[in-house]
Amino acid sequence: MASSFGGTGKSQNENKLPLLNFVALSTSLFIVSTVAEIESAISTLPDKDAWIVADWLQKHLDAKWDKQMDDDIAAGRLDKLAEQAMEHYHAGRVKPLDEVIDHP
């Protein structure tokens, strides 16, 4: 019997499994497709593994945010805000960061 992970004579694209549908947790493989199933699978993890997933998710979301910001800048969607910020700066309505950031 051929493995569903390859060796079936199918093209490479036919053998690829959707990444988000398979989550390997500890020594088990869970097939998940909904947020509730993902949450349930994560809730079974030992704390150490849960922190690894949390770290990965944070990096993933940060990268998505960075891409969205880059796309918005490239498309000019932030131009008006940048112009307004410069107007406030030139009018003296902007404080230096060290005056507004709390220092310990």
N, C-alpha and C positions, 0 to 999 in steps of 0.2 A: 504494500500500500504506500502511495506517495505521500510525502509530508505536505501540509498546506502551506509550508513556508518555502517551498521550492522543490525542484526536481520532478515536476509534473510534465515537463515538456512545454509548458506555457511560456509566453514571452515574459520578460522581466516585469513589465507593467501589470500583467495579469497576476503575477505572484506577489506584488506589493500589497500589504495590508494597511488600511487606514491607521495611522499612528495613534490618533486619539481614541480609537475603539479598543485598543489593547494597552492595559497598564500593568506592568509587572511590579508587584508589591511583595517584598520579602522573597519568599520562595514560591508564591502562588501567582497564577496568571488569571486576572479577572477581565472579562469582556464587559466594557462599560460604554454606554452611548448617551446617557443623560447626566445632567448635573447631579441629580439625586444619587445615581449609581456611582459617580465619581466621588461624591462626598462620602458615601457609605464605604467605598473601598479605602479611601484615605483614612477614615476613622478607625480602621482596623490596624493601621500601621503602628509600630513602636514609635515612641517620641522621636528617636534619632532619625528614622526614615521620614517621618512627617516633616521634620525640619528641613531635610534634604529636598522634599517636594516643595515646601514653602519657599525655599531659596530659589529653586528652579523657576517656580511660578512668578516670583518677584522679578527675576531677571528677564523672563519672557514678557511680562507686562511692561517693564521698563523699555525693552527693545521696541515693543509695539508703540509705546508713547513717543519714543524718539523718532520712529519712522513717521508717525502721524504729524509730529511737529515739523519734520523736514519736508513732508509733502505739503503741509499748509504754507510754510515759508516759500517753497518753490512755486506754489500756485498763487502767491500774493495775498492769501487770505489774512495775513497778519500785518500787512502794510499799513492799514489805517491805524491799528493799535500802536505800531512803531512810530508813526508820525505824531500821534497824540502824546506818546511818552516823550519824544524829543521836544515837543512844544512845552510840556510841563517842565522839562529840564531847563530849557532856555529861559523860561519865565521864572525860574528860581523856586518852583514848587516841589522840588525833589530833595530829600534829605540823603546824606551819605549813609550807606548801609550800616556802618558801625554805630550810627545813632538809632537805628530801628531794630537791630538784631540784639537779642538779649545775650549778654556775656556773663559767664559765671563769676 
